[in-house]
Amino acid sequence: MEANNTDWRYTVMPAVFTWLKESGSGALEIDLEATQKYAADILQVQGKGGSRMGGLVGSGTLGENSYLSSDQRLVLLKALSDVAKQYNVPLISGAAAETKEELATIVTELAAVGVDTVMVMPPKTKQAPSDEEMYAYYELSAIAAKEAGITIMPYNNPDAAGYHALSTDILRRLAALPEVTALKISTTDVSTIETLMLENKELKILAGVDTVTVHAGLAGACGGITGVGCIFPKASVSMQEYVNNGEWAEANKISQAMNSISYLDAQPLLMEYLKFAFGIHHNDADGGLRTLGKQLTQEQKDDVRARYLLAKERLAVIGLAE
C-alpha cells in the first residue's frame, strides 16, 4: 500500500485508544485485536482532498500510557507496528522517565518493537530541572535514537498533561539535534510556534491540541496529532488538508463544527472523555469504554454526550460526520 504522504509531518495523525477486555479472572487486559481494528479503520479514511492520516500514534496519553506496565506497552506497540506497516505509515509513541539513563533505555526498547519516532516528554520529576539538565536529558535520548536507527520528537505539553514546560530556548536548541525530526507543541497558546517559526522557517512543528489546529497552522505548524480525529477522522483529515493549502475559511468551518468536542482534548481527563465519546460514536458503551483511568461521573458523561452530539450535528451539515 502506498504511503499516505511523502512527508508524514505534513499530515494529521491519530493518537489511538487502547481497547480493553476482561480476562478470565475479571481483570482488564489489552484487547489487541480490537485496538488493531480501530486503528486500521481510522487509517483507511480519506479527507475531502483524498489524503489520509500520515502516521499512527500508539500508547500515548489517549492510549492509557500512564496506566500500562512497560511490558504491556511493548506488546501493544508491537501489535500496532503491524498495522502501521500495513498502511505504510510511521509508528509514533511517547516516552518519559525520571532519569536520562532510564529514558535512553526506553527509547531503545521502543525501537526494538517497531516504533519509528519517539515523542520524548520532559522528565517525570517533582522539581523542574535546570535548562542544562533538561537539554542533557533529551541529548541522551537522541544518542539512543541514533544508535537504534530512529528519530525523536521533543514533546511540550505543560497544560493538560502537567509535565514540566520546555522553554523556547530549550526547544530551539533541541530542534538543532540531527535526530530530532520535529517538535510537538501541545498548548492552546500558539505564540510559541509562531516565535520559533519566525526564527527558523525550516522547522517542523506538530500541533497536539485539536482546538488550535487552524491557529497552529497559521502560526507555522506543518501538521498535527489528533484525539478527536479518532472519532471524526474524515473531518480531521479534511481540516488538515485545508490548513496545508492555506484555505483558512474552509478549515475554520470544520474547526468550528468540532468545537464542542475538541474542547475535551485540552482537559486533564481528555483520555476518559474522548474514549467515552468514541464509545457513543460506535455504540460500544459496554466494550471499548473500559478504562484503567478514572471513572466518569454521570454529570461528566452527560456533558461529553451533549458535546459529541452537537459536534456530530454540526459536522453533518458540512458532510463530515463520518
Backbone as numpy.savetxt, mean C-alpha at the origin, in Angstrom:
# Nx Ny Nz CAx CAy CAz Cx Cy Cz
2.06 -13.42 -19.53 1.22 -12.22 -19.53 2.10 -10.98 -19.53
1.75 -10.00 -20.36 2.57 -8.80 -20.47 2.51 -7.97 -19.20
3.59 -7.25 -18.95 3.61 -6.35 -17.80 2.56 -5.27 -17.99
2.02 -4.77 -16.88 0.99 -3.75 -16.95 1.56 -2.40 -17.34
2.82 -2.16 -17.08 3.42 -0.88 -17.37 4.93 -1.08 -17.41
5.62 -0.35 -18.29 7.05 -0.51 -18.37 7.74 -0.05 -17.09
7.10 0.83 -16.35 7.64 1.29 -15.07 6.50 1.29 -14.05
6.53 0.32 -13.15 5.44 0.15 -12.18 5.26 1.35 -11.28
6.27 2.19 -11.17 6.17 3.34 -10.28 5.20 4.39 -10.79
4.82 4.30 -12.06 3.86 5.24 -12.65 2.44 4.68 -12.65
2.19 3.74 -11.76 0.85 3.15 -11.66 0.37 3.24 -10.22
-0.84 2.75 -10.01 -1.35 2.57 -8.66 -1.30 1.07 -8.35
-1.00 0.73 -7.10 -0.83 -0.67 -6.72 -1.68 -0.97 -5.49
-2.34 -2.13 -5.45 -3.21 -2.46 -4.32 -2.46 -3.03 -3.12
-2.75 -2.49 -1.95 -2.25 -3.08 -0.71 -3.31 -4.08 -0.25
-3.14 -5.33 -0.67 -4.21 -6.32 -0.52 -4.36 -6.80 0.92
-5.59 -7.22 1.21 -5.91 -7.75 2.53 -5.44 -9.20 2.65
-5.22 -9.63 3.88 -4.90 -11.02 4.16 -6.16 -11.69 4.68
-6.62 -12.71 3.97 -7.86 -13.38 4.36 -7.58 -14.49 5.36
-8.48 -14.64 6.29 -8.30 -15.58 7.40 -9.44 -16.59 7.44
-9.15 -17.75 8.01 -10.16 -18.78 8.20 -9.91 -19.46 9.53
-10.91 -20.16 10.02 -10.77 -20.87 11.29 -10.11 -22.22 11.04
-9.13 -22.53 11.88 -8.48 -23.84 11.80 -9.36 -24.86 12.52
-8.93 -26.10 12.51 -9.69 -27.14 13.18 -9.87 -26.88 14.66
-8.91 -26.17 15.26 -8.99 -25.87 16.69 -9.80 -24.61 16.98
-10.21 -23.93 15.90 -10.98 -22.69 16.08 -10.15 -21.43 16.02
-8.83 -21.58 15.97 -7.96 -20.41 15.87 -7.96 -19.88 14.44
-7.62 -18.61 14.29 -7.58 -18.02 12.96 -6.24 -18.30 12.30
-6.28 -18.66 11.03 -5.06 -18.87 10.26 -5.25 -18.23 8.89
-4.16 -18.04 8.17 -4.23 -17.39 6.87 -4.90 -18.30 5.85
-5.83 -17.74 5.11 -6.47 -18.44 4.01 -5.71 -18.05 2.74
-4.69 -18.82 2.41 -3.82 -18.48 1.29 -4.57 -18.48 -0.03
-5.46 -19.45 -0.20 -6.20 -19.56 -1.46 -7.09 -18.33 -1.69
-7.80 -17.91 -0.66 -8.67 -16.74 -0.79 -7.85 -15.48 -1.00
-6.74 -15.35 -0.30 -5.88 -14.18 -0.45 -5.34 -14.09 -1.87
-4.91 -15.21 -2.42 -4.41 -15.23 -3.80 -5.51 -14.88 -4.79
-6.72 -15.41 -4.56 -7.83 -15.18 -5.49 -8.18 -13.70 -5.56
-8.34 -13.07 -4.39 -8.75 -11.67 -4.40 -7.64 -10.79 -4.97
-6.40 -11.13 -4.70 -5.29 -10.36 -5.27 -5.30 -10.46 -6.79
-5.51 -11.68 -7.31 -5.55 -11.88 -8.76 -6.73 -11.14 -9.38
-7.86 -11.17 -8.71 -9.05 -10.47 -9.22 -8.77 -8.98 -9.40
-8.09 -8.39 -8.43 -7.80 -6.95 -8.49 -6.84 -6.65 -9.64
-5.83 -7.50 -9.82 -4.84 -7.27 -10.86 -5.41 -7.43 -12.28
-6.55 -8.07 -12.40 -7.16 -8.26 -13.71 -7.99 -7.05 -14.16
-8.35 -6.19 -13.23 -9.25 -5.07 -13.56 -8.53 -4.00 -14.36
-9.20 -3.51 -15.40 -8.66 -2.44 -16.23 -9.36 -1.12 -15.94
-8.61 -0.04 -16.04 -9.19 1.28 -15.93 -9.82 1.69 -17.25
-10.39 2.88 -17.28 -11.03 3.36 -18.51 -10.04 3.46 -19.66
-8.78 3.71 -19.34 -7.77 3.84 -20.38 -7.10 2.53 -20.76
-7.51 1.43 -20.11 -6.99 0.12 -20.46 -5.83 -0.38 -19.62
-5.32 0.43 -18.69 -4.19 -0.02 -17.87 -4.70 -0.79 -16.65
-3.76 -1.42 -15.96 -4.09 -2.18 -14.76 -3.19 -1.74 -13.61
-3.42 -2.33 -12.45 -2.52 -2.11 -11.33 -1.12 -2.57 -11.74
-0.10 -1.81 -11.34 1.25 -2.12 -11.82 2.11 -2.90 -10.86
1.58 -3.25 -9.70 2.35 -3.99 -8.71 1.41 -4.60 -7.70
1.95 -5.39 -6.80 1.15 -6.04 -5.77 1.83 -5.83 -4.42
1.10 -5.25 -3.48 1.63 -4.97 -2.15 1.01 -5.96 -1.17
1.83 -6.79 -0.55 1.32 -7.81 0.36 1.86 -7.67 1.76
1.12 -8.16 2.72 1.52 -8.14 4.12 1.92 -6.74 4.57
1.13 -5.76 4.12 1.35 -4.39 4.57 0.45 -4.06 5.74
0.24 -2.78 5.97 -0.65 -2.37 7.06 -2.03 -2.98 6.89
-2.53 -3.01 5.65 -3.86 -3.58 5.39 -3.83 -5.10 5.37
-2.65 -5.69 5.35 -2.53 -7.15 5.29 -2.28 -7.80 6.63
-2.70 -7.14 7.72 -2.57 -7.68 9.07 -1.10 -7.81 9.49
-0.21 -7.05 8.84 1.23 -7.21 9.05 1.64 -7.22 10.51
1.13 -6.28 11.27 1.58 -6.15 12.67 1.06 -7.27 13.56
0.14 -8.10 13.04 -0.42 -9.19 13.84 0.13 -10.56 13.46
0.88 -10.62 12.35 1.39 -11.90 11.88 2.79 -12.16 12.43
3.11 -13.43 12.60 4.47 -13.80 12.99 5.36 -13.70 11.76
6.66 -13.73 11.98 7.60 -13.67 10.86 7.39 -14.83 9.90
7.17 -16.02 10.45 6.95 -17.19 9.60 5.67 -17.06 8.79
4.61 -16.54 9.41 3.35 -16.35 8.70 3.51 -15.36 7.55
4.23 -14.28 7.81 4.44 -13.28 6.75 5.19 -13.88 5.57
6.19 -14.67 5.85 6.98 -15.25 4.76 6.17 -16.25 3.94
5.35 -17.05 4.59 4.48 -17.99 3.88 3.48 -17.23 3.02
2.89 -16.19 3.60 1.93 -15.37 2.87 2.57 -14.74 1.63
3.74 -14.16 1.80 4.39 -13.47 0.69 4.86 -14.44 -0.39
5.23 -15.64 -0.01 5.59 -16.65 -1.00 4.37 -16.96 -1.87
3.20 -17.05 -1.25 1.98 -17.31 -2.01 1.63 -16.14 -2.92
1.80 -14.92 -2.43 1.50 -13.74 -3.25 2.53 -13.55 -4.35
3.75 -14.05 -4.13 4.77 -13.98 -5.16 4.33 -14.76 -6.40
3.66 -15.86 -6.20 3.15 -16.65 -7.33 2.15 -15.84 -8.15
1.30 -15.08 -7.45 0.31 -14.23 -8.14 1.01 -13.11 -8.90
1.96 -12.46 -8.24 2.70 -11.37 -8.88 3.41 -11.84 -10.15
4.00 -13.02 -10.09 4.70 -13.56 -11.25 3.72 -13.87 -12.38
2.55 -14.38 -12.02 1.54 -14.71 -13.03 1.13 -13.46 -13.81
1.05 -12.33 -13.12 0.63 -11.09 -13.78 1.80 -10.17 -14.11
3.00 -10.68 -13.95 4.22 -9.97 -14.35 4.32 -8.59 -13.72
4.06 -8.55 -12.41 4.20 -7.30 -11.67 5.11 -7.53 -10.47
5.75 -6.50 -9.96 6.61 -6.68 -8.79 5.79 -6.91 -7.52
6.36 -7.67 -6.61 5.77 -7.86 -5.29 6.48 -6.93 -4.31
5.69 -6.20 -3.57 6.21 -5.20 -2.63 5.69 -5.55 -1.24
6.54 -5.41 -0.24 6.10 -5.64 1.14 6.88 -4.73 2.07
6.37 -4.61 3.28 6.99 -3.70 4.24 7.90 -4.40 5.24
8.75 -3.60 5.88 9.65 -4.11 6.91 9.95 -3.00 7.91
9.99 -3.37 9.17 10.37 -2.44 10.23 10.98 -3.25 11.36
11.89 -2.66 12.07 12.55 -3.36 13.18 13.07 -2.34 14.18
13.51 -2.82 15.32 14.07 -1.92 16.32 15.50 -1.55 15.98
16.24 -2.48 15.40 17.65 -2.23 15.10 17.92 -2.38 13.60
18.97 -1.76 13.14 19.32 -1.85 11.72 19.76 -3.26 11.35
20.37 -3.97 12.29 20.81 -5.33 12.01 19.61 -6.27 11.83
18.61 -6.10 12.68 17.40 -6.90 12.56 16.69 -6.58 11.24
16.67 -5.31 10.88 16.05 -4.90 9.63 16.74 -5.54 8.43
18.05 -5.54 8.42 18.81 -6.13 7.32 18.47 -7.61 7.14
18.29 -8.31 8.26 17.92 -9.72 8.20 16.54 -9.89 7.57
15.60 -9.03 7.95 14.24 -9.10 7.41 14.25 -8.86 5.90
15.02 -7.87 5.46 15.12 -7.57 4.03 15.61 -8.80 3.26
16.61 -9.46 3.79 17.16 -10.66 3.16 16.12 -11.77 3.09
15.36 -11.95 4.17 14.32 -12.98 4.21 13.21 -12.68 3.21
12.82 -11.43 3.10 11.75 -11.06 2.16 12.19 -11.32 0.73
13.43 -11.00 0.43 13.94 -11.24 -0.92 13.90 -12.73 -1.26
14.18 -13.57 -0.27 14.24 -15.02 -0.49 12.90 -15.62 -0.86
11.78 -14.96 -0.47 10.45 -15.51 -0.80 9.81 -14.79 -1.98
10.57 -13.91 -2.64 10.07 -13.33 -3.88 9.69 -11.86 -3.84
9.97 -11.17 -2.75 9.67 -9.74 -2.68 10.70 -8.98 -3.53
10.22 -8.08 -4.37 11.10 -7.33 -5.28 11.52 -5.98 -4.71
10.63 -5.35 -3.96 10.93 -4.06 -3.33 10.39 -4.07 -1.91
11.23 -3.66 -0.97 10.83 -3.62 0.44 10.54 -2.18 0.85
9.32 -1.94 1.31 8.98 -0.65 1.89 9.55 -0.62 3.30
10.55 0.19 3.52 11.24 0.21 4.81 10.69 1.34 5.67
10.05 0.94 6.77 9.51 1.89 7.71 10.56 2.28 8.74
10.42 3.44 9.38 11.38 3.86 10.40 11.46 2.84 11.54
12.51 2.88 12.34 12.68 1.90 13.42 11.56 1.97 14.45
11.21 0.79 14.96 10.15 0.68 15.97 10.72 0.92 17.36
11.13 2.12 17.61 11.70 2.49 18.91 10.83 3.55 19.57
10.84 3.58 20.90 10.05 4.57 21.61 10.60 5.98 21.39
11.91 6.07 21.42 12.55 7.37 21.25 12.96 7.55 19.79
12.66 8.71 19.26 13.01 8.98 17.87 14.53 9.01 17.71
15.05 8.32 16.70 16.50 8.32 16.48 16.96 9.67 15.93
18.24 9.91 16.06 18.82 11.11 15.47 18.83 10.94 13.95
19.07 12.00 13.22 19.12 11.91 11.76 20.21 10.93 11.31
21.34 10.93 11.98 22.42 10.04 11.59 22.07 8.58 11.88
21.41 8.35 13.01 20.97 6.99 13.34 19.91 6.52 12.34
19.02 7.43 11.96 17.98 7.08 10.99 18.60 6.75 9.64
19.56 7.55 9.22 20.21 7.29 7.92 20.95 5.96 7.94
21.64 5.67 9.03 22.39 4.41 9.14 21.46 3.21 9.09
20.28 3.35 9.67 19.26 2.30 9.68 18.86 1.96 8.24
18.60 2.99 7.45 18.21 2.77 6.06 19.40 2.35 5.20
20.55 2.88 5.51 21.74 2.55 4.72 22.05 1.07 4.79
21.93 0.47 5.98 22.22 -0.95 6.11 21.16 -1.78 5.38
19.91 -1.33 5.39 18.87 -2.05 4.65 19.16 -1.99 3.15
19.71 -0.87 2.68 20.07 -0.74 1.26 21.20 -1.71 0.90
22.16 -1.86 1.81 23.26 -2.79 1.57 22.72 -4.23 1.49
21.82 -4.57 2.41 21.22 -5.91 2.40 20.42 -6.14 1.12
19.71 -5.09 0.67 18.92 -5.20 -0.56 19.82 -5.42 -1.77
20.93 -4.70 -1.81 21.86 -4.84 -2.93 22.41 -6.26 -2.99
22.77 -6.81 -1.84 23.31 -8.16 -1.79 22.27 -9.20 -2.21
20.99 -8.89 -1.94 19.91 -9.82 -2.29 19.37 -9.59 -3.70
19.81 -8.52 -4.34 19.38 -8.23 -5.70 18.01 -7.60 -5.81
17.59 -6.87 -4.77 16.29 -6.20 -4.80 16.47 -4.71 -4.49
15.38 -3.99 -4.38 15.42 -2.56 -4.08 14.63 -2.26 -2.82
14.76 -1.03 -2.33 13.99 -0.60 -1.16 13.24 0.69 -1.46
12.22 0.95 -0.65 11.43 2.15 -0.77 11.21 2.73 0.64
11.97 3.73 1.04 11.75 4.35 2.35 10.29 4.81 2.46
9.69 4.56 3.61 8.25 4.73 3.79 8.01 5.70 4.92
7.49 6.87 4.58 7.20 7.89 5.59 5.70 7.90 5.86
5.29 7.41 7.03 3.87 7.32 7.37 3.65 7.67 8.84
3.83 8.94 9.19 3.72 9.31 10.61 2.29 9.51 11.10
1.34 9.62 10.17 -0.04 9.95 10.57 -0.80 8.74 11.09
-1.31 7.93 10.15 -2.14 6.78 10.55 -1.34 5.69 11.24
-0.12 5.42 10.76 0.66 4.31 11.31 1.39 4.66 12.59
1.65 5.94 12.80 2.29 6.36 14.04 3.78 6.14 14.11
4.46 5.93 12.96 5.91 5.74 12.98 6.61 7.09 13.12
7.87 7.05 13.48 8.66 8.27 13.51 8.65 8.91 12.12
8.50 10.21 12.08 8.49 10.91 10.80 9.90 11.00 10.22
9.99 10.88 8.91 11.26 11.08 8.21 11.32 12.54 7.77
12.36 13.23 8.16 12.49 14.64 7.80 12.76 14.78 6.31
12.49 15.96 5.78 12.76 16.23 4.38 14.24 16.02 4.07
15.09 16.42 4.98 16.54 16.24 4.78 16.90 14.77 4.66
16.33 13.93 5.54 16.62 12.50 5.48 16.07 11.89 4.20
14.86 12.26 3.81 14.27 11.74 2.57 15.14 12.11 1.37
15.67 13.31 1.39 16.54 13.77 0.30 17.80 12.91 0.23
18.40 12.63 1.37 19.62 11.82 1.41 19.34 10.37 1.03
18.22 9.84 1.50 17.90 8.45 1.20 17.62 8.27 -0.29
17.01 9.27 -0.91 16.69 9.16 -2.33 17.93 9.00 -3.20
19.07 9.42 -2.67 20.32 9.35 -3.42 20.96 7.96 -3.37
20.49 7.10 -2.46 21.05 5.75 -2.38 20.66 4.97 -3.64
21.59 4.31 -4.29 21.28 3.63 -5.56 20.25 2.50 -5.43
20.11 1.93 -4.24 19.14 0.84 -4.05 17.74 1.36 -3.79
17.58 2.67 -3.63 16.26 3.25 -3.39 15.59 3.51 -4.73
14.52 2.76 -5.01 13.83 2.89 -6.29 12.78 3.98 -6.26
12.28 4.32 -5.07 11.28 5.37 -4.92 11.12 5.68 -3.44
10.43 6.76 -3.15 10.02 7.08 -1.79 8.51 6.91 -1.70
8.03 6.38 -0.59 6.59 6.33 -0.36 6.27 7.32 0.75
5.40 8.27 0.44 5.04 9.30 1.41 3.54 9.24 1.66
3.19 8.80 2.86 1.79 8.58 3.21 1.33 9.60 4.25
1.17 10.81 3.81 0.61 11.84 4.69 -0.41 12.64 3.89
-1.30 13.30 4.60 -2.28 14.14 3.92 -1.70 15.50 3.58
-0.51 15.80 4.07 0.18 17.05 3.75 1.14 16.76 2.58
0.74 17.16 1.38 1.54 16.83 0.19 2.64 17.86 -0.06
2.80 18.82 0.83 3.84 19.83 0.61 5.24 19.22 0.63
5.42 18.12 1.38 6.71 17.44 1.38 7.05 16.91 -0.01
6.05 16.34 -0.68 6.25 15.84 -2.04 6.65 17.00 -2.96
5.92 18.09 -2.87 6.21 19.24 -3.73 7.61 19.79 -3.48
8.00 19.89 -2.20 9.32 20.40 -1.86 10.42 19.55 -2.46
10.30 18.22 -2.33 11.31 17.31 -2.85 11.36 17.35 -4.38
10.20 17.43 -5.01 10.15 17.45 -6.47 10.70 18.74 -7.06
10.54 19.84 -6.34 11.10 21.11 -6.81 12.62 21.05 -6.85
13.20 20.25 -5.96 14.65 20.13 -5.90 15.18 19.08 -6.87
14.36 18.06 -7.17 14.82 16.96 -8.02 13.66 16.44 -8.85
13.55 16.89 -10.09 12.45 16.51 -10.96 12.47 15.03 -11.32
13.60 14.38 -11.15 13.74 12.96 -11.51 13.32 12.02 -10.38
13.02 12.58 -9.23 12.68 11.77 -8.06 11.38 11.01 -8.30
11.34 9.78 -7.82 10.12 8.97 -7.93 9.48 8.88 -6.54
8.26 9.39 -6.43 7.54 9.39 -5.16 6.18 8.75 -5.36
5.82 7.83 -4.47 4.51 7.20 -4.48 3.69 7.74 -3.33
2.45 8.11 -3.62 1.53 8.55 -2.57 0.91 7.33 -1.92
0.62 7.43 -0.63 0.09 6.27 0.07 -1.21 6.50 0.81
-1.89 7.63 0.54 -3.17 7.91 1.18 -4.19 8.23 0.09
-5.28 7.48 0.05 -6.24 7.60 -1.04 -6.90 8.98 -1.14
-6.99 9.68 -0.05 -7.66 10.99 -0.08 -6.89 12.03 -0.87
-5.58 11.82 -1.06 -4.77 12.86 -1.70 -4.15 12.42 -3.03
-4.71 11.41 -3.67 -4.13 10.91 -4.92 -3.95 12.03 -5.94
-5.00 12.81 -6.15 -4.94 13.88 -7.15 -3.98 14.98 -6.70
-4.09 15.37 -5.44 -3.23 16.44 -4.92 -1.76 16.02 -4.94
-1.49 14.75 -4.61 -0.12 14.26 -4.65 0.41 14.26 -6.07
-0.46 13.91 -7.03 -0.05 13.94 -8.43 0.28 15.35 -8.89
-0.52 16.30 -8.47 -0.23 17.70 -8.79 1.10 18.15 -8.19
1.40 17.61 -7.01 2.65 17.97 -6.34 3.87 17.28 -6.94
3.63 16.24 -7.75 4.74 15.57 -8.41 4.85 14.08 -8.21
3.96 13.47 -7.41 4.00 12.02 -7.22 3.73 11.32 -8.55
4.45 10.24 -8.82 4.30 9.55 -10.11 3.33 8.38 -10.04
2.98 7.92 -8.85 2.07 6.80 -8.70 1.62 6.70 -7.26
1.04 5.55 -6.91 0.56 5.44 -5.54 0.25 4.01 -5.14
0.03 3.84 -3.86 -0.39 2.55 -3.30 -1.74 2.78 -2.64
-2.70 1.94 -2.96 -4.08 2.19 -2.56 -4.68 1.08 -1.70
-5.54 1.48 -0.78 -6.33 0.53 -0.02 -7.74 0.47 -0.58
-8.32 1.65 -0.85 -9.67 1.72 -1.39 -9.73 1.08 -2.77
-8.60 1.09 -3.48 -8.56 0.46 -4.80 -8.77 -1.04 -4.76
-8.62 -1.66 -3.60 -8.93 -3.08 -3.47 -10.44 -3.30 -3.57
-11.21 -2.29 -3.16 -12.67 -2.36 -3.17 -13.21 -1.88 -4.50
-12.68 -0.75 -4.99 -13.11 -0.18 -6.26 -11.90 -0.04 -7.19
-11.37 -1.15 -7.69 -10.14 -1.09 -8.48 -10.28 -0.33 -9.80
-11.40 -0.45 -10.47 -11.57 0.24 -11.75 -11.51 1.75 -11.55
-12.11 2.24 -10.48 -12.09 3.67 -10.18 -10.68 4.12 -9.84
-9.98 3.33 -9.05 -8.64 3.69 -8.62 -7.67 3.74 -9.79
-7.73 2.73 -10.66 -6.84 2.70 -11.82 -7.17 3.85 -12.77
-8.45 4.09 -12.99 -8.86 5.17 -13.89 -8.40 6.52 -13.36
-8.51 6.73 -12.07 -8.08 8.00 -11.49 -6.58 8.20 -11.70
-5.79 7.14 -11.51 -4.34 7.27 -11.73 -4.02 7.52 -13.19
-4.80 6.93 -14.09 -4.62 7.20 -15.52 -4.80 8.69 -15.81
-5.86 9.26 -15.26 -6.13 10.68 -15.48 -5.03 11.56 -14.86
-4.57 11.16 -13.67 -3.49 11.90 -13.02 -2.24 11.88 -13.90
-1.89 10.71 -14.40 -0.69 10.58 -15.22 -0.78 11.38 -16.52
-2.02 11.54 -17.03 -2.23 12.28 -18.26 -2.47 13.77 -18.02
-2.45 14.17 -16.76 -2.70 15.57 -16.44 -4.14 16.00 -16.65
-5.05 15.05 -16.67 -6.48 15.36 -16.83 -7.09 15.52 -15.44
-6.79 16.64 -14.84 -7.07 16.84 -13.42 -8.57 16.89 -13.11
-9.35 17.48 -13.98 -10.79 17.57 -13.72 -11.43 16.19 -13.68
-11.03 15.32 -14.63 -11.58 13.96 -14.65 -11.10 13.16 -13.45
-9.84 13.33 -13.09 -9.31 12.63 -11.92 -10.04 13.08 -10.66
-10.31 14.36 -10.59 -10.96 14.90 -9.39 -12.40 14.40 -9.26
-13.07 14.15 -10.38 -14.43 13.61 -10.31 -14.43 12.27 -9.58
-13.44 11.44 -9.90 -13.35 10.12 -9.26 -12.96 10.28 -7.80
-12.01 11.15 -7.52 -11.59 11.38 -6.15 -12.77 11.82 -5.29
-13.58 12.73 -5.82 -14.74 13.22 -5.07 -15.77 12.12 -4.88
-15.94 11.27 -5.90 -16.90 10.17 -5.79 -16.49 9.19 -4.69
-15.20 9.00 -4.50 -14.71 8.05 -3.49 -14.41 8.72 -2.15
-14.67 9.99 -2.04 -14.28 10.76 -0.86 -14.73 10.14 0.45
-15.97 9.68 0.50 -16.51 9.19 1.77 -15.76 7.97 2.28
-15.33 7.09 1.37 -14.63 5.88 1.80 -13.11 6.09 1.85
-12.60 6.98 0.99 -11.15 7.26 1.02 -10.72 7.83 2.35
-11.63 8.53 2.99 -11.37 9.10 4.32 -10.86 8.03 5.28
-11.38 6.81 5.16 -11.02 5.74 6.08 -9.56 5.32 5.93
-8.97 5.55 4.76 -7.60 5.14 4.50 -6.58 5.94 5.30
-7.03 7.05 5.86 -6.12 7.90 6.63 -6.36 7.80 8.14
-7.14 6.79 8.55 -7.47 6.63 9.97 -6.63 5.51 10.60
-6.39 5.59 11.91 -5.60 4.54 12.58 -6.16 3.12 12.40
-7.48 2.98 12.28 -8.09 1.66 12.09 -8.38 1.39 10.62
-7.55 1.93 9.73 -7.81 1.78 8.29 -7.96 0.33 7.87
-7.14 -0.58 8.44 -7.23 -1.98 8.04 -8.59 -2.57 8.40
-9.01 -2.35 9.63 -10.30 -2.88 10.07 -11.45 -2.26 9.29
-11.38 -0.95 9.07 -12.45 -0.26 8.34 -12.57 -0.74 6.90
-11.45 -0.74 6.19 -11.49 -1.07 4.77 -11.74 -2.56 4.54
-11.28 -3.39 5.45 -11.56 -4.82 5.32 -13.06 -5.08 5.50
-13.66 -4.33 6.41 -15.11 -4.47 6.62 -15.86 -4.00 5.37
-15.41 -2.89 4.79 -16.05 -2.37 3.58 -15.90 -3.35 2.42
-14.74 -4.00 2.32 -14.51 -4.99 1.27 -15.49 -6.16 1.45
-15.71 -6.55 2.69 -16.65 -7.63 2.97 -18.06 -7.29 2.55
-18.48 -6.05 2.79 -19.80 -5.61 2.34 -19.87 -5.68 0.82
-18.82 -5.22 0.17 -18.77 -5.18 -1.29 -18.91 -6.57 -1.89
-18.37 -7.58 -1.20 -18.38 -8.94 -1.72 -19.34 -9.86 -0.97
-20.24 -9.26 -0.18 -21.23 -10.05 0.57 -20.57 -11.18 1.35
-19.48 -10.85 2.03 -18.68 -11.86 2.71 -18.54 -11.53 4.20
-19.63 -11.16 4.81 -19.58 -10.69 6.20 -19.11 -11.76 7.18
-19.28 -13.03 6.83 -18.92 -14.10 7.77 -17.58 -14.77 7.45
-16.99 -14.42 6.31 -15.77 -15.10 5.91 -14.55 -14.23 6.00
-14.27 -13.50 4.94 -13.06 -12.71 4.87 -12.96 -11.60 5.88
-14.09 -11.27 6.53 -14.05 -10.19 7.50 -13.35 -10.58 8.79
-13.01 -11.83 8.95 -12.25 -12.21 10.14 -10.96 -11.42 10.18
-10.61 -10.93 11.34 -9.39 -10.13 11.47 -8.71 -10.41 12.79
-7.40 -10.27 12.78 -6.61 -10.38 14.00 -6.54 -9.02 14.69
-7.07 -8.00 14.02 -7.04 -6.64 14.56 -8.17 -6.40 15.54
-8.49 -5.14 15.71 -9.52 -4.75 16.67 -10.92 -5.04 16.11
-11.82 -5.41 16.99 -13.20 -5.63 16.59 -13.93 -4.29 16.58
-14.61 -4.01 15.50 -15.31 -2.73 15.38 -16.60 -2.73 16.19
-16.94 -1.57 16.71 -18.22 -1.42 17.39 -19.33 -1.34 16.36
-20.56 -1.51 16.78 -21.68 -1.41 15.86 -21.75 -0.01 15.24
-21.44 0.98 16.02 -21.44 2.35 15.52 -20.40 2.52 14.41
-19.23 1.94 14.60 -18.18 2.03 13.58 -18.59 1.27 12.32
-19.19 0.10 12.50 -19.64 -0.67 11.34 -20.70 0.09 10.55
-21.61 0.71 11.26 -22.66 1.47 10.59 -22.07 2.64 9.81
-21.05 3.27 10.37 -20.41 4.40 9.70 -19.70 3.93 8.43
-18.97 2.82 8.52 -18.26 2.30 7.35 -19.26 1.90 6.27
-20.35 1.26 6.67 -21.36 0.84 5.69 -21.95 2.05 4.96
-22.24 3.10 5.70 -22.81 4.31 5.10 -21.81 4.96 4.14
-20.55 4.99 4.53 -19.51 5.58 3.68 -19.32 4.75 2.40
-19.34 3.43 2.55 -19.21 2.56 1.38 -20.38 2.75 0.42
-21.61 2.75 0.93 -22.77 2.88 0.08 -22.82 4.22 -0.64
-22.39 5.28 0.04 -22.35 6.60 -0.59 -21.32 6.63 -1.72
-20.15 6.04 -1.48 -19.13 6.00 -2.52 -19.61 5.16 -3.71
-20.23 4.04 -3.44 -20.72 3.18 -4.52 -21.77 3.90 -5.35
-22.65 4.63 -4.68 -23.69 5.38 -5.38 -23.08 6.47 -6.28
-22.10 7.17 -5.75 -21.46 8.24 -6.53 -20.65 7.67 -7.70
-19.98 6.56 -7.47 -19.19 5.94 -8.53 -20.08 5.35 -9.62
-21.26 4.87 -9.25 -22.19 4.32 -10.23 -22.61 5.38 -11.24
-22.72 6.62 -10.79 -23.12 7.73 -11.67 -22.11 7.93 -12.79
-20.82 7.67 -12.50 -19.78 7.86 -13.51 -19.27 6.53 -14.06
-20.03 5.46 -13.80 -19.73 4.17 -14.39 -18.51 3.46 -13.85
-18.19 3.69 -12.56 -16.98 3.10 -11.99 -17.23 2.39 -10.65
-18.41 1.84 -10.48 -18.75 1.20 -9.20 -18.35 -0.26 -9.15
-17.65 -0.76 -10.17 -17.26 -2.18 -10.17 -16.20 -2.45 -9.12
